[in-house]
């Protein structure tokens, strides 16, 4: 039975190992084909060889099985020369490929639909809780004044009305 797919980018980030300063290791595609990785290979930083990436090449297998080597290279080259954009493109390819491997019918769209359904349920639950809170606040009695304030008010009332009579002087 397949494990449920978890949409955490940290788990599928294909560039977690490769730094921009480090020379790239052989890419998974070249290692799979049994050839040396050429200098400047666009896949080297994004899809390192199977020993360097999580789940022993899962990212490579899923991405290249779904898209093919040429399309993945095309996606990475279309992202431009910015390493951040290439990294984002590689993460997107890996994300979609993992989702499609776990759910061949719905893929990443199924994950989005599940999350939207969960969000709708949580919004309904929040609305129910807010209406219940509003009802409780509506029928709640104000808290009684502290005892010392009540004693001061009685003493002031006695002083003004009890011992002196009418305060206005019309007694």
DODREN-820937 format. One line per field, with one value per atom (N, C-alpha, C, CB): chain; x, y, z; residue in three letters; atom name. Coordinates in steps of 0.02 Angstrom, whole numbers, always signed. Glycine has a CB too. Example, Ala and Ser with C-alpha at 12.3 -4.5 7.8 and 13.67 -1.06 7.14 Angstrom:
DODREN-820937
tise: (A|A|A|A|A|A|A|A)
X: (+660|+615|+660|+565|+642|+684|+645|+704)
Y: (-284|-225|-165|-224|-112|-53|+2|-30)
Z: (+390|+390|+390|+452|+354|+357|+394|+286)
vomar: (Ala|Ala|Ala|Ala|Ser|Ser|Ser|Ser)
lolum: (N|CA|C|CB|N|CA|C|CB)
***
This chain:
DODREN-820937
tise: (A|A|A|A|A|A|A|A|A|A|A|A|A|A|A|A|A|A|A|A|A|A|A|A|A|A|A|A|A|A|A|A|A|A|A|A|A|A|A|A|A|A|A|A|A|A|A|A|A|A|A|A|A|A|A|A|A|A|A|A|A|A|A|A|A|A|A|A|A|A|A|A|A|A|A|A|A|A|A|A|A|A|A|A|A|A|A|A|A|A|A|A|A|A|A|A|A|A|A|A|A|A|A|A|A|A|A|A|A|A|A|A|A|A|A|A|A|A|A|A|A|A|A|A|A|A|A|A|A|A|A|A|A|A|A|A|A|A|A|A|A|A|A|A|A|A|A|A|A|A|A|A|A|A|A|A|A|A|A|A|A|A|A|A|A|A|A|A|A|A|A|A|A|A|A|A|A|A|A|A|A|A|A|A|A|A|A|A|A|A|A|A|A|A|A|A|A|A|A|A|A|A|A|A|A|A|A|A|A|A|A|A|A|A|A|A|A|A|A|A|A|A|A|A|A|A|A|A|A|A|A|A|A|A|A|A|A|A|A|A|A|A|A|A|A|A|A|A|A|A|A|A|A|A|A|A|A|A|A|A|A|A|A|A|A|A|A|A|A|A|A|A|A|A|A|A|A|A|A|A|A|A|A|A|A|A|A|A|A|A|A|A|A|A|A|A|A|A|A|A|A|A|A|A|A|A|A|A|A|A|A|A|A|A|A|A|A|A|A|A|A|A|A|A|A|A|A|A|A|A|A|A|A|A|A|A|A|A|A|A|A|A|A|A|A|A|A|A|A|A|A|A|A|A|A|A|A|A|A|A|A|A|A|A|A|A|A|A|A|A|A|A|A|A|A|A|A|A|A|A|A|A|A|A|A|A|A|A|A|A|A|A|A|A|A|A|A|A|A|A|A|A|A|A|A|A|A|A|A|A|A|A|A|A|A|A|A|A|A|A|A|A|A|A|A|A|A|A|A|A|A|A|A|A|A|A|A|A|A|A|A|A|A|A|A|A|A|A|A|A|A|A|A|A|A|A|A|A|A|A|A|A|A|A|A|A|A|A|A|A|A|A|A|A|A|A|A|A|A|A|A|A|A|A|A|A|A|A|A|A|A|A|A|A|A|A|A|A|A|A|A|A|A|A|A|A|A|A|A|A|A|A|A|A|A|A|A|A|A|A|A|A|A|A|A|A|A|A|A|A|A|A|A|A|A|A|A|A|A|A|A|A|A|A|A|A|A|A|A|A|A|A|A|A|A|A|A|A|A|A|A|A|A|A|A|A|A|A|A|A|A|A|A|A|A|A|A|A|A|A|A|A|A|A|A|A|A|A|A|A|A|A|A|A|A|A|A|A|A|A|A|A|A|A|A|A|A|A|A|A|A|A|A|A|A|A|A|A|A|A|A|A|A|A|A|A|A|A|A|A|A|A|A|A|A|A|A|A|A|A|A|A|A|A|A|A|A|A|A|A|A|A|A|A|A|A|A|A|A|A|A|A|A|A|A|A|A|A|A|A|A|A|A|A|A|A|A|A|A|A|A|A|A|A)
X: (+42|+0|+45|-48|+29|+70|+58|+54|+110|+104|+65|+173|+26|-10|+41|-59|+25|+70|+66|+55|+123|+125|+153|+167|+116|+139|+186|+81|+242|+291|+351|+311|+365|+420|+487|+422|+494|+557|+571|+556|+518|+528|+548|+465|+528|+540|+588|+475|+618|+662|+721|+685|+727|+781|+848|+766|+848|+910|+933|+901|+908|+927|+1001|+885|+1031|+1101|+1148|+1112|+1130|+1175|+1174|+1159|+1232|+1239|+1265|+1287|+1255|+1279|+1355|+1249|+1388|+1460|+1494|+1482|+1460|+1489|+1486|+1453|+1537|+1531|+1478|+1600|+1435|+1381|+1407|+1330|+1374|+1391|+1357|+1369|+1367|+1333|+1258|+1357|+1222|+1150|+1121|+1118|+1060|+1028|+1017|+962|+1004|+993|+1057|+970|+1113|+1176|+1196|+1232|+1185|+1201|+1157|+1192|+1094|+1047|+1069|+976|+1093|+1115|+1186|+1112|+1220|+1287|+1340|+1287|+1332|+1382|+1405|+1353|+1461|+1486|+1443|+1561|+1431|+1390|+1432|+1363|+1410|+1449|+1451|+1421|+1502|+1508|+1450|+1576|+1418|+1362|+1296|+1378|+1292|+1229|+1175|+1239|+1118|+1067|+1032|+1015|+1040|+1007|+1049|+990|+1114|+1160|+1141|+1231|+1125|+1108|+1037|+1116|+993|+923|+906|+880|+937|+925|+991|+884|+1020|+1084|+1075|+1112|+1131|+1129|+1091|+1201|+1068|+1021|+1047|+1007|+1112|+1137|+1133|+1208|+1127|+1126|+1056|+1163|+1006|+938|+896|+905|+843|+802|+767|+750|+749|+711|+745|+642|+811|+850|+825|+849|+824|+808|+734|+835|+692|+620|+605|+583|+639|+626|+643|+666|+700|+722|+672|+793|+657|+613|+545|+605|+515|+448|+448|+419|+496|+497|+511|+549|+559|+577|+529|+647|+495|+444|+383|+423|+366|+307|+323|+282|+378|+392|+442|+417|+489|+542|+601|+517|+661|+722|+720|+784|+702|+702|+655|+683|+596|+549|+573|+480|+602|+627|+684|+652|+729|+782|+752|+831|+701|+668|+637|+614|+605|+575|+629|+537|+684|+738|+771|+791|+780|+809|+760|+830|+696|+646|+641|+578|+662|+660|+713|+670|+761|+812|+875|+785|+920|+984|+984|+1034|+931|+927|+921|+866|+969|+966|+903|+1027|+876|+815|+756|+800|+751|+696|+704|+693|+766|+777|+759|+850|+777|+761|+685|+792|+649|+576|+546|+547|+574|+549|+561|+583|+620|+635|+590|+709|+577|+531|+461|+531|+439|+373|+368|+357|+420|+420|+418|+483|+458|+460|+393|+517|+363|+299|+245|+278|+239|+189|+202|+189|+265|+281|+265|+355|+281|+265|+189|+295|+153|+80|+51|+50|+77|+52|+70|+80|+128|+148|+103|+221|+84|+41|-32|+47|-55|-124|-124|-168|-120|-112|-171|-103|-229|-288|-290|-352|-284|-294|-230|-331|-175|-111|-113|-90|-79|-76|-144|-24|-184|-251|-293|-286|-284|-319|-298|-307|-234|-209|-241|-132|-243|-273|-347|-264|-382|-453|-464|-484|-423|-429|-416|-379|-366|-351|-407|-285|-436|-492|-552|-510|-566|-621|-609|-631|-548|-532|-538|-460|-517|-524|-597|-490|-640|-711|-741|-748|-721|-746|-723|-721|-660|-634|-668|-559|-684|-720|-790|-725|-824|-890|-886|-922|-836|-827|-813|-770|-773|-758|-821|-704|-862|-925|-971|-959|-975|-1017|-992|-1019|-927|-899|-909|-824|-902|-912|-985|-891|-1032|-1103|-1120|-1149|-1092|-1103|-1073|-1072|-1016|-985|-1027|-914|-1054|-1097|-1160|-1116|-1190|-1249|-1232|-1278|-1176|-1156|-1143|-1094|-1112|-1099|-1163|-1052|-1212|-1275|-1313|-1319|-1313|-1351|-1311|-1381|-1249|-1207|-1223|-1132|-1225|-1237|-1171|-1270|-1175|-1112|-1086|-1122|-1023|-995|-1014|-918|-1025|-1042|-982|-1063|-997|-941|-902|-967|-840|-800|-831|-726|-824|-856|-833|-842|-772|-749|-780|-672|-791|-823|-896|-819|-929|-999|-1003|-1029|-958|-957|-945|-903|-900|-887|-949|-828|-984|-1044|-1098|-1071|-1107|-1156|-1136|-1163|-1072|-1049|-1060|-975|-1046|-1056|-1130|-1027|-1172|-1244|-1269|-1281|-1246|-1266|-1242|-1238|-1181|-1153|-1193|-1079|-1209|-1244|-1317|-1236|-1350|-1422|-1442|-1455|-1404|-1424|-1415|-1386|-1359|-1346|-1363|-1274|-1360|-1370|-1440|-1320|-1478|-1544|-1537|-1579|-1574|-1573|-1510|-1636|-1476|-1413|-1425|-1374|-1482|-1496|-1506|-1557|-1516|-1526|-1599|-1485|-1644|-1715|-1750|-1749|-1718|-1747|-1796|-1697)
Y: (-59|+0|+62|+0|+109|+169|+215|+206|+250|+298|+358|+319|+390|+450|+504|+475|+541|+592|+654|+610|+680|+739|+797|+727|+852|+909|+955|+948|+929|+972|+979|+942|+1041|+1055|+1033|+1129|+1038|+1018|+944|+1033|+903|+832|+816|+795|+859|+842|+889|+841|+935|+983|+949|+1035|+951|+916|+951|+906|+1012|+1050|+1059|+1117|+1017|+1025|+1011|+979|+970|+950|+998|+880|+1019|+1058|+1132|+1048|+1160|+1231|+1263|+1246|+1328|+1361|+1366|+1431|+1363|+1368|+1301|+1397|+1247|+1180|+1158|+1130|+1122|+1094|+1039|+1066|+1037|+988|+917|+1003|+870|+800|+776|+756|+715|+688|+690|+616|+704|+706|+636|+751|+629|+563|+537|+566|+581|+558|+528|+617|+561|+535|+471|+587|+469|+409|+351|+422|+366|+314|+287|+342|+331|+311|+282|+370|+286|+258|+298|+188|+363|+404|+459|+435|+490|+545|+607|+560|+643|+703|+759|+725|+788|+840|+904|+856|+944|+1008|+1053|+1042|+1083|+1128|+1092|+1169|+1030|+992|+1026|+917|+1045|+1081|+1039|+1108|+974|+930|+917|+865|+933|+914|+945|+934|+1009|+1041|+1025|+1116|+1010|+1000|+928|+1023|+881|+811|+775|+779|+778|+744|+668|+763|+634|+561|+530|+532|+469|+436|+434|+367|+426|+422|+489|+399|+544|+611|+637|+658|+604|+631|+584|+643|+610|+569|+513|+612|+461|+404|+369|+427|+371|+334|+343|+261|+404|+417|+424|+364|+427|+434|+495|+438|+551|+612|+604|+671|+574|+563|+518|+532|+461|+413|+443|+350|+475|+502|+558|+528|+604|+662|+640|+712|+597|+578|+527|+550|+489|+443|+483|+393|+536|+576|+623|+615|+660|+713|+694|+773|+650|+634|+682|+638|+659|+698|+762|+657|+759|+818|+873|+800|+853|+903|+934|+871|+894|+921|+971|+865|+953|+999|+1062|+966|+1055|+1113|+1158|+1090|+1128|+1168|+1208|+1123|+1175|+1208|+1263|+1157|+1251|+1303|+1361|+1274|+1346|+1399|+1443|+1369|+1416|+1455|+1510|+1410|+1507|+1558|+1540|+1624|+1589|+1578|+1587|+1623|+1615|+1627|+1561|+1673|+1546|+1482|+1474|+1475|+1528|+1524|+1502|+1591|+1529|+1509|+1437|+1556|+1416|+1346|+1300|+1335|+1321|+1281|+1275|+1312|+1331|+1329|+1284|+1400|+1287|+1244|+1171|+1262|+1155|+1086|+1061|+1079|+1103|+1084|+1072|+1138|+1115|+1107|+1042|+1166|+1026|+964|+904|+960|+906|+851|+845|+861|+901|+902|+869|+975|+891|+863|+789|+902|+771|+701|+656|+694|+679|+640|+633|+673|+687|+684|+636|+754|+638|+594|+521|+616|+509|+441|+412|+438|+453|+430|+425|+477|+468|+467|+479|+522|+425|+433|+467|+366|+467|+498|+572|+464|+591|+662|+701|+666|+671|+706|+764|+730|+818|+877|+911|+926|+905|+934|+902|+925|+837|+803|+829|+729|+844|+871|+940|+877|+981|+1047|+1041|+1087|+996|+987|+964|+936|+917|+894|+951|+837|+992|+1048|+1100|+1080|+1113|+1160|+1134|+1174|+1069|+1040|+1046|+965|+1032|+1039|+1111|+1013|+1158|+1229|+1249|+1272|+1225|+1239|+1212|+1210|+1152|+1122|+1164|+1050|+1186|+1226|+1294|+1235|+1324|+1387|+1379|+1416|+1324|+1311|+1300|+1250|+1264|+1252|+1317|+1202|+1361|+1426|+1468|+1462|+1468|+1507|+1481|+1504|+1416|+1387|+1407|+1310|+1405|+1424|+1498|+1407|+1540|+1612|+1628|+1651|+1593|+1606|+1582|+1572|+1525|+1501|+1550|+1431|+1577|+1626|+1689|+1644|+1711|+1771|+1759|+1791|+1699|+1683|+1684|+1614|+1655|+1654|+1724|+1609|+1766|+1835|+1874|+1869|+1860|+1897|+1883|+1879|+1820|+1802|+1802|+1734|+1818|+1820|+1881|+1819|+1874|+1930|+1965|+1907|+2031|+2065|+2041|+2142|+2040|+2016|+2064|+2009|+2038|+2082|+2127|+2041|+2186|+2230|+2199|+2300|+2217|+2191|+2212|+2214|+2171|+2186|+2253|+2131|+2271|+2333|+2394|+2338|+2391|+2447|+2453|+2437|+2397|+2398|+2427|+2327|+2409|+2436|+2511|+2401|+2535|+2607|+2644|+2621|+2614|+2647|+2651|+2608|+2600|+2602|+2654|+2531|+2656|+2704|+2775|+2693|+2788|+2854|+2872|+2859|+2824|+2835|+2850|+2774|+2814|+2826|+2895|+2772|+2912|+2976|+3034|+2981|+3028|+3083|+3086|+3076|+3030|+3030|+3009|+2986|+2970|+2942|+2989|+2880|+3021|+3061|+3135|+3055|+3159|+3229|+3245|+3254|+3195|+3207|+3220|+3266|+3268|+3283|+3322|+3323|+3304|+3335|+3404|+3292|+3416|+3480|+3536|+3474|+3519|+3570|+3590|+3630|+3556|+3573|+3530|+3566|+3507|+3461|+3491|+3432)
Z: (+0|+0|+0|+61|-42|-49|+11|-114|+30|+84|+59|+111|+104|+82|+64|+136|+13|-11|+33|-84|+52|+94|+54|+158|+50|+9|+47|-16|+70|+104|+58|+172|+40|-6|+23|-25|+88|+119|+107|+194|+103|+92|+20|+109|-28|-97|-131|-134|-94|-126|-157|-75|-224|-256|-250|-328|-224|-221|-149|-254|-104|-35|-24|+9|-67|-57|-93|-82|-152|-194|-176|-267|-161|-150|-214|-91|-221|-281|-283|-285|-224|-222|-234|-156|-217|-224|-296|-178|-319|-387|-385|-412|-435|-434|-443|-488|-410|-420|-483|-358|-500|-560|-549|-575|-602|-596|-599|-651|-577|-576|-646|-538|-695|-764|-792|-808|-784|-810|-773|-804|-707|-669|-692|-594|-707|-731|-799|-735|-842|-908|-908|-956|-850|-844|-880|-869|-884|-918|-870|-983|-887|-846|-858|-863|-805|-810|-841|-739|-897|-929|-888|-999|-899|-864|-885|-880|-836|-851|-861|-911|-841|-848|-807|-826|-837|-800|-747|-847|-750|-702|-640|-734|-643|-589|-522|-607|-521|-457|-435|-464|-481|-464|-447|-520|-482|-470|-462|-528|-401|-390|-396|-321|-399|-406|-348|-409|-358|-312|-240|-335|-229|-161|-125|-162|-162|-131|-118|-175|-142|-133|-91|-201|-62|-18|-57|+18|-22|-48|-107|-69|-109|-159|-231|-143|-252|-322|-338|-364|-287|-299|-341|-232|-325|-363|-436|-333|-448|-518|-554|-520|-524|-558|-573|-514|-524|-534|-586|-469|-580|-626|-697|-603|-707|-775|-805|-776|-762|-787|-812|-732|-777|-796|-853|-736|-849|-897|-951|-861|-936|-982|-972|-1055|-988|-976|-1016|-994|-1079|-1122|-1097|-1193|-1074|-1049|-984|-1039|-939|-876|-891|-829|-936|-955|-985|-1005|-1026|-1055|-1003|-1104|-952|-898|-861|-848|-847|-810|-851|-788|-916|-958|-969|-1026|-972|-980|-918|-995|-861|-799|-799|-738|-844|-849|-811|-824|-808|-776|-701|-805|-674|-602|-565|-585|-520|-484|-442|-439|-416|-376|-418|-344|-479|-523|-546|-584|-559|-578|-520|-599|-460|-401|-394|-337|-403|-399|-453|-406|-513|-567|-551|-634|-524|-506|-451|-486|-401|-347|-374|-291|-420|-450|-489|-496|-528|-566|-518|-611|-465|-417|-380|-367|-363|-328|-371|-310|-433|-479|-492|-545|-501|-515|-455|-534|-394|-335|-327|-272|-338|-332|-384|-341|-445|-498|-484|-567|-453|-436|-382|-413|-333|-279|-299|-220|-343|-367|-442|-330|-481|-554|-588|-584|-557|-589|-575|-565|-512|-494|-489|-429|-469|-464|-416|-532|-433|-390|-386|-415|-438|-436|-380|-505|-370|-316|-248|-319|-241|-177|-166|-177|-218|-212|-195|-278|-227|-213|-141|-262|-117|-48|+1|-35|-12|+32|+30|+13|-28|-32|+5|-106|+1|+38|+113|+18|+134|+205|+228|+218|+186|+202|+209|+149|+164|+169|+234|+109|+253|+316|+375|+323|+374|+430|+433|+423|+375|+375|+404|+303|+387|+415|+490|+380|+512|+584|+621|+596|+590|+620|+625|+580|+572|+574|+628|+505|+636|+689|+758|+683|+768|+833|+846|+835|+795|+805|+821|+743|+789|+805|+875|+753|+896|+964|+1015|+974|+1000|+1045|+1049|+1021|+992|+992|+1034|+920|+1029|+1070|+1144|+1050|+1162|+1232|+1258|+1242|+1218|+1239|+1246|+1189|+1204|+1205|+1270|+1145|+1293|+1352|+1416|+1342|+1412|+1471|+1513|+1452|+1579|+1623|+1637|+1690|+1648|+1664|+1731|+1665|+1739|+1803|+1859|+1798|+1919|+1976|+1993|+2038|+2019|+2038|+2095|+2058|+2102|+2157|+2224|+2152|+2276|+2340|+2371|+2389|+2365|+2396|+2361|+2394|+2297|+2262|+2284|+2185|+2294|+2317|+2387|+2315|+2431|+2499|+2498|+2542|+2456|+2451|+2426|+2404|+2378|+2351|+2405|+2290|+2446|+2501|+2553|+2534|+2569|+2619|+2594|+2636|+2531|+2503|+2502|+2432|+2485|+2485|+2555|+2456|+2606|+2675|+2697|+2721|+2679|+2700|+2670|+2680|+2606|+2572|+2591|+2498|+2598|+2608|+2678|+2558|+2710|+2774|+2832|+2788|+2837|+2896|+2886|+2917|+2826|+2813|+2788|+2763|+2774|+2745|+2671|+2780|+2647|+2576|+2560|+2555|+2509|+2492|+2462|+2443|+2433|+2400|+2451|+2355|+2512|+2564|+2571|+2548|+2540|+2544|+2595|+2476|+2647|+2696|+2740|+2735)
vomar: (Unk|Unk|Unk|Unk|Unk|Unk|Unk|Unk|Unk|Unk|Unk|Unk|Unk|Unk|Unk|Unk|Unk|Unk|Unk|Unk|Unk|Unk|Unk|Unk|Unk|Unk|Unk|Unk|Unk|Unk|Unk|Unk|Unk|Unk|Unk|Unk|Unk|Unk|Unk|Unk|Unk|Unk|Unk|Unk|Unk|Unk|Unk|Unk|Unk|Unk|Unk|Unk|Unk|Unk|Unk|Unk|Unk|Unk|Unk|Unk|Unk|Unk|Unk|Unk|Unk|Unk|Unk|Unk|Unk|Unk|Unk|Unk|Unk|Unk|Unk|Unk|Unk|Unk|Unk|Unk|Unk|Unk|Unk|Unk|Unk|Unk|Unk|Unk|Unk|Unk|Unk|Unk|Unk|Unk|Unk|Unk|Unk|Unk|Unk|Unk|Unk|Unk|Unk|Unk|Unk|Unk|Unk|Unk|Unk|Unk|Unk|Unk|Unk|Unk|Unk|Unk|Unk|Unk|Unk|Unk|Unk|Unk|Unk|Unk|Unk|Unk|Unk|Unk|Unk|Unk|Unk|Unk|Unk|Unk|Unk|Unk|Unk|Unk|Unk|Unk|Unk|Unk|Unk|Unk|Unk|Unk|Unk|Unk|Unk|Unk|Unk|Unk|Unk|Unk|Unk|Unk|Unk|Unk|Unk|Unk|Unk|Unk|Unk|Unk|Unk|Unk|Unk|Unk|Unk|Unk|Unk|Unk|Unk|Unk|Unk|Unk|Unk|Unk|Unk|Unk|Unk|Unk|Unk|Unk|Unk|Unk|Unk|Unk|Unk|Unk|Unk|Unk|Unk|Unk|Unk|Unk|Unk|Unk|Unk|Unk|Unk|Unk|Unk|Unk|Unk|Unk|Unk|Unk|Unk|Unk|Unk|Unk|Unk|Unk|Unk|Unk|Unk|Unk|Unk|Unk|Unk|Unk|Unk|Unk|Unk|Unk|Unk|Unk|Unk|Unk|Unk|Unk|Unk|Unk|Unk|Unk|Unk|Unk|Unk|Unk|Unk|Unk|Unk|Unk|Unk|Unk|Unk|Unk|Unk|Unk|Unk|Unk|Unk|Unk|Unk|Unk|Unk|Unk|Unk|Unk|Unk|Unk|Unk|Unk|Unk|Unk|Unk|Unk|Unk|Unk|Unk|Unk|Unk|Unk|Unk|Unk|Unk|Unk|Unk|Unk|Unk|Unk|Unk|Unk|Unk|Unk|Unk|Unk|Unk|Unk|Unk|Unk|Unk|Unk|Unk|Unk|Unk|Unk|Unk|Unk|Unk|Unk|Unk|Unk|Unk|Unk|Unk|Unk|Unk|Unk|Unk|Unk|Unk|Unk|Unk|Unk|Unk|Unk|Unk|Unk|Unk|Unk|Unk|Unk|Unk|Unk|Unk|Unk|Unk|Unk|Unk|Unk|Unk|Unk|Unk|Unk|Unk|Unk|Unk|Unk|Unk|Unk|Unk|Unk|Unk|Unk|Unk|Unk|Unk|Unk|Unk|Unk|Unk|Unk|Unk|Unk|Unk|Unk|Unk|Unk|Unk|Unk|Unk|Unk|Unk|Unk|Unk|Unk|Unk|Unk|Unk|Unk|Unk|Unk|Unk|Unk|Unk|Unk|Unk|Unk|Unk|Unk|Unk|Unk|Unk|Unk|Unk|Unk|Unk|Unk|Unk|Unk|Unk|Unk|Unk|Unk|Unk|Unk|Unk|Unk|Unk|Unk|Unk|Unk|Unk|Unk|Unk|Unk|Unk|Unk|Unk|Unk|Unk|Unk|Unk|Unk|Unk|Unk|Unk|Unk|Unk|Unk|Unk|Unk|Unk|Unk|Unk|Unk|Unk|Unk|Unk|Unk|Unk|Unk|Unk|Unk|Unk|Unk|Unk|Unk|Unk|Unk|Unk|Unk|Unk|Unk|Unk|Unk|Unk|Unk|Unk|Unk|Unk|Unk|Unk|Unk|Unk|Unk|Unk|Unk|Unk|Unk|Unk|Unk|Unk|Unk|Unk|Unk|Unk|Unk|Unk|Unk|Unk|Unk|Unk|Unk|Unk|Unk|Unk|Unk|Unk|Unk|Unk|Unk|Unk|Unk|Unk|Unk|Unk|Unk|Unk|Unk|Unk|Unk|Unk|Unk|Unk|Unk|Unk|Unk|Unk|Unk|Unk|Unk|Unk|Unk|Unk|Unk|Unk|Unk|Unk|Unk|Unk|Unk|Unk|Unk|Unk|Unk|Unk|Unk|Unk|Unk|Unk|Unk|Unk|Unk|Unk|Unk|Unk|Unk|Unk|Unk|Unk|Unk|Unk|Unk|Unk|Unk|Unk|Unk|Unk|Unk|Unk|Unk|Unk|Unk|Unk|Unk|Unk|Unk|Unk|Unk|Unk|Unk|Unk|Unk|Unk|Unk|Unk|Unk|Unk|Unk|Unk|Unk|Unk|Unk|Unk|Unk|Unk|Unk|Unk|Unk|Unk|Unk|Unk|Unk|Unk|Unk|Unk|Unk|Unk|Unk|Unk|Unk|Unk|Unk|Unk|Unk|Unk|Unk|Unk|Unk|Unk|Unk|Unk|Unk|Unk|Unk|Unk|Unk|Unk|Unk|Unk|Unk|Unk|Unk|Unk|Unk|Unk|Unk|Unk|Unk|Unk|Unk|Unk|Unk|Unk|Unk|Unk|Unk|Unk|Unk|Unk|Unk|Unk|Unk|Unk|Unk|Unk|Unk|Unk|Unk|Unk|Unk|Unk|Unk|Unk|Unk|Unk|Unk|Unk|Unk|Unk|Unk|Unk|Unk|Unk|Unk|Unk|Unk|Unk|Unk|Unk|Unk|Unk|Unk|Unk|Unk|Unk|Unk|Unk|Unk|Unk|Unk|Unk|Unk|Unk|Unk|Unk|Unk|Unk|Unk|Unk|Unk|Unk|Unk|Unk|Unk|Unk|Unk|Unk|Unk|Unk|Unk)
lolum: (N|CA|C|CB|N|CA|C|CB|N|CA|C|CB|N|CA|C|CB|N|CA|C|CB|N|CA|C|CB|N|CA|C|CB|N|CA|C|CB|N|CA|C|CB|N|CA|C|CB|N|CA|C|CB|N|CA|C|CB|N|CA|C|CB|N|CA|C|CB|N|CA|C|CB|N|CA|C|CB|N|CA|C|CB|N|CA|C|CB|N|CA|C|CB|N|CA|C|CB|N|CA|C|CB|N|CA|C|CB|N|CA|C|CB|N|CA|C|CB|N|CA|C|CB|N|CA|C|CB|N|CA|C|CB|N|CA|C|CB|N|CA|C|CB|N|CA|C|CB|N|CA|C|CB|N|CA|C|CB|N|CA|C|CB|N|CA|C|CB|N|CA|C|CB|N|CA|C|CB|N|CA|C|CB|N|CA|C|CB|N|CA|C|CB|N|CA|C|CB|N|CA|C|CB|N|CA|C|CB|N|CA|C|CB|N|CA|C|CB|N|CA|C|CB|N|CA|C|CB|N|CA|C|CB|N|CA|C|CB|N|CA|C|CB|N|CA|C|CB|N|CA|C|CB|N|CA|C|CB|N|CA|C|CB|N|CA|C|CB|N|CA|C|CB|N|CA|C|CB|N|CA|C|CB|N|CA|C|CB|N|CA|C|CB|N|CA|C|CB|N|CA|C|CB|N|CA|C|CB|N|CA|C|CB|N|CA|C|CB|N|CA|C|CB|N|CA|C|CB|N|CA|C|CB|N|CA|C|CB|N|CA|C|CB|N|CA|C|CB|N|CA|C|CB|N|CA|C|CB|N|CA|C|CB|N|CA|C|CB|N|CA|C|CB|N|CA|C|CB|N|CA|C|CB|N|CA|C|CB|N|CA|C|CB|N|CA|C|CB|N|CA|C|CB|N|CA|C|CB|N|CA|C|CB|N|CA|C|CB|N|CA|C|CB|N|CA|C|CB|N|CA|C|CB|N|CA|C|CB|N|CA|C|CB|N|CA|C|CB|N|CA|C|CB|N|CA|C|CB|N|CA|C|CB|N|CA|C|CB|N|CA|C|CB|N|CA|C|CB|N|CA|C|CB|N|CA|C|CB|N|CA|C|CB|N|CA|C|CB|N|CA|C|CB|N|CA|C|CB|N|CA|C|CB|N|CA|C|CB|N|CA|C|CB|N|CA|C|CB|N|CA|C|CB|N|CA|C|CB|N|CA|C|CB|N|CA|C|CB|N|CA|C|CB|N|CA|C|CB|N|CA|C|CB|N|CA|C|CB|N|CA|C|CB|N|CA|C|CB|N|CA|C|CB|N|CA|C|CB|N|CA|C|CB|N|CA|C|CB|N|CA|C|CB|N|CA|C|CB|N|CA|C|CB|N|CA|C|CB|N|CA|C|CB|N|CA|C|CB|N|CA|C|CB|N|CA|C|CB|N|CA|C|CB|N|CA|C|CB|N|CA|C|CB|N|CA|C|CB|N|CA|C|CB|N|CA|C|CB|N|CA|C|CB|N|CA|C|CB|N|CA|C|CB|N|CA|C|CB|N|CA|C|CB|N|CA|C|CB|N|CA|C|CB|N|CA|C|CB|N|CA|C|CB|N|CA|C|CB|N|CA|C|CB|N|CA|C|CB|N|CA|C|CB|N|CA|C|CB|N|CA|C|CB|N|CA|C|CB|N|CA|C|CB|N|CA|C|CB|N|CA|C|CB|N|CA|C|CB|N|CA|C|CB|N|CA|C|CB|N|CA|C|CB|N|CA|C|CB|N|CA|C|CB|N|CA|C|CB|N|CA|C|CB|N|CA|C|CB|N|CA|C|CB|N|CA|C|CB|N|CA|C|CB|N|CA|C|CB|N|CA|C|CB|N|CA|C|CB|N|CA|C|CB|N|CA|C|CB|N|CA|C|CB)
***
